[in-house]
Amino acid sequence: MTGDFRIERDAGGDFVLDPAVLAARFRLSVADFRRNMALGHITSMVEAGQGEDAGRFRLTLRFGNRVWRAVVDASGRVADETLGFTSPVRGIRAGAAATCSASARKP
């Protein structure tokens, strides 16, 4: 699933993900993906690697019972990604843009 997928970072260090790529991962149209982000139905989390994983980040997006995870190296290359299913997480809300904060929790 990874291919040549790269994730950029903005001037503030946040990861900026292409909504079209993420919509395809969740099998949504881009419009539905953006609408669900705006409504807080798609949540995101960033975890910074420690020890031997230092310089790597795990990005997680949840939508209902679907979870997309990507491990991103320091250059922004997606080293691994998965899409799985889990119980929905309640009470966590994301912003309206497809941006993940790099200052979030550590794994």
C-alpha positions as CSV (number, residue, x, y, z in Angstrom):
1,M,0.0,0.0,0.0
2,T,2.9,2.4,0.6
3,G,4.5,2.7,-2.8
4,D,6.2,6.1,-3.2
5,F,3.9,7.9,-0.8
6,R,5.5,10.8,1.1
7,I,4.1,13.1,3.7
8,E,5.1,16.8,3.8
9,R,5.4,18.9,6.9
10,D,4.5,22.6,7.2
11,A,6.6,25.4,8.7
12,G,5.2,24.6,12.1
13,G,6.3,20.9,11.9
14,D,2.7,19.6,11.5
15,F,2.3,16.7,9.0
16,V,0.1,17.7,6.0
17,L,-1.6,14.8,4.3
18,D,-3.2,14.8,0.9
19,P,-6.9,14.5,1.4
20,A,-7.3,12.6,-1.9
21,V,-4.8,9.9,-0.8
22,L,-6.5,9.6,2.6
23,A,-10.0,9.5,1.2
24,A,-8.9,6.7,-1.1
25,R,-7.5,4.8,1.9
26,F,-10.9,5.0,3.7
27,R,-12.8,4.4,0.4
28,L,-14.5,7.8,0.6
29,S,-14.9,10.5,-1.9
30,V,-12.7,13.6,-1.2
31,A,-15.9,15.6,-0.4
32,D,-17.1,12.9,2.1
33,F,-13.6,12.8,3.6
34,R,-13.5,16.6,4.1
35,R,-17.0,16.7,5.4
36,N,-16.3,14.0,8.0
37,M,-13.1,15.8,9.0
38,A,-15.0,19.0,9.5
39,L,-17.6,17.2,11.6
40,G,-14.9,15.6,13.8
41,H,-15.8,12.1,12.7
42,I,-12.2,11.5,11.5
43,T,-9.6,11.9,14.3
44,S,-5.9,12.0,14.2
45,M,-2.9,11.4,16.4
46,V,0.9,11.6,16.0
47,E,3.4,9.7,18.1
48,A,7.1,10.4,18.0
49,G,9.5,7.5,18.1
50,Q,11.8,6.9,21.1
51,G,15.1,5.1,21.3
52,E,15.7,3.0,18.2
53,D,12.6,4.6,16.6
54,A,13.8,8.2,17.2
55,G,13.3,10.3,14.0
56,R,10.2,8.3,13.0
57,F,6.6,9.1,13.6
58,R,3.4,7.0,13.7
59,L,0.4,8.8,12.3
60,T,-3.0,7.4,13.1
61,L,-6.4,8.4,11.6
62,R,-9.6,6.9,12.9
63,F,-13.0,6.9,11.2
64,G,-15.7,4.9,12.9
65,N,-14.2,1.4,13.3
66,R,-11.5,2.0,10.6
67,V,-8.0,2.9,11.6
68,W,-5.2,4.0,9.1
69,R,-1.7,4.0,10.5
70,A,1.5,5.1,8.8
71,V,5.1,5.1,10.0
72,V,6.9,8.0,8.5
73,D,10.7,8.5,8.5
74,A,12.6,11.7,9.0
75,S,12.5,12.5,5.2
76,G,8.7,12.1,5.1
77,R,8.7,8.7,3.4
78,V,6.0,6.4,4.5
79,A,7.9,3.3,5.5
80,D,4.8,1.3,6.4
81,E,1.1,1.8,6.5
82,T,-1.9,-0.3,7.4
83,L,-5.7,0.0,7.4
84,G,-7.5,-2.1,10.0
85,F,-10.7,-2.2,12.0
86,T,-11.2,-1.6,15.7
87,S,-13.8,-0.4,18.2
88,P,-14.6,3.3,17.6
89,V,-12.9,5.8,19.9
90,R,-15.2,8.3,21.4
91,G,-14.4,11.8,22.7
92,I,-11.4,12.6,20.5
93,R,-11.9,15.3,17.9
94,A,-9.7,16.4,15.0
95,G,-9.5,19.8,13.3
96,A,-11.2,20.5,10.0
97,A,-8.1,20.2,7.9
98,A,-6.1,17.0,7.2
99,T,-3.2,18.1,9.4
100,C,-1.7,16.0,12.2
101,S,0.3,17.8,14.9
102,A,3.8,16.5,15.4
103,S,3.8,17.7,19.0
104,A,1.3,15.1,20.0
105,R,1.9,12.0,22.2
106,K,5.0,9.8,22.2
107,P,4.6,6.0,21.6
